Every structure is written in structure tokens, then in C-alpha cells.
Amino acid sequence: MGLNMNINCLKCNNKMTKSRASSLSGKLTLIKEPIKYFTTKESSIVIPYVCSQCGLVEWYVDKPQNFNERT
């Protein structure tokens, strides 16, 4: 996984913890619309970061460049 960020909570400024959302495959994926089923260039794994102090959850895609509007 390419995403490794140090993120502070927007609500309380506590350091957020990288987590994993559970699904059948073990990874949650976002796909750019309109959906093109035979390419991975318009999708990305979604990674949640959780604040252990206030409970805020922020989601980030592993490959944000795959959602460029020009593609």
C-alpha cells in the first residue's frame, strides 16, 4: 500500500491511526464513474484513519491520481 501519512484529527488535533475496513476481499475499493469494469486505472483502495480520542474517521484513497477528471 502506497499511502503512509501522518494525519492529525481535524476536530481535536490528536494523531490518527491508520486502519483497515473489512469486506469480503479485505480491502474496500472506490471506482470512478462511469464504471469501466476491465481497468484498475480508475479505482483505488480506500484507507480509513481513526482518531482514538474523539472517534472521527477520515477516508483516503491509495491512488488519488486515478480519479483525475481528465482520464
C-alpha positions, -999 to 999 in steps of 0.1 A, spaced: 0 0 0 15 33 -11 -3 56 13 16 62 46 6 96 60 9 112 94 -26 127 99 -39 148 128 -76 148 136 -94 179 123 -116 180 154 -91 175 183 -57 175 166 -49 140 180 -27 118 158 -49 95 137 -43 57 134 -42 40 100 -68 13 100 -85 -12 76 -121 -15 66 -134 -51 65 -150 -66 34 -151 -100 16 -117 -93 0 -103 -75 30 -100 -42 11 -126 -16 3 -122 -1 -32 -136 31 -48 -143 32 -86 -146 63 -106 -179 68 -125 -188 59 -152 -176 24 -142 -152 7 -166 -150 -29 -154 -118 -40 -171 -94 -14 -158 -77 -7 -125 -66 27 -136 -98 43 -124 -100 26 -90 -82 27 -57 -81 11 -23 -97 32 4 -79 36 37 -96 48 69 -77 68 96 -93 68 130 -90 93 159 -87 73 192 -96 104 212 -129 117 196 -138 89 171 -136 109 139 -129 87 108 -113 101 76 -110 81 44 -82 84 19 -77 67 -14 -43 50 -20 -40 63 -56 -58 97 -59 -43 102 -94 -67 75 -106 -96 100 -101 -82 128 -123 -111 142 -143 -91 142 -175 -87 104 -175 
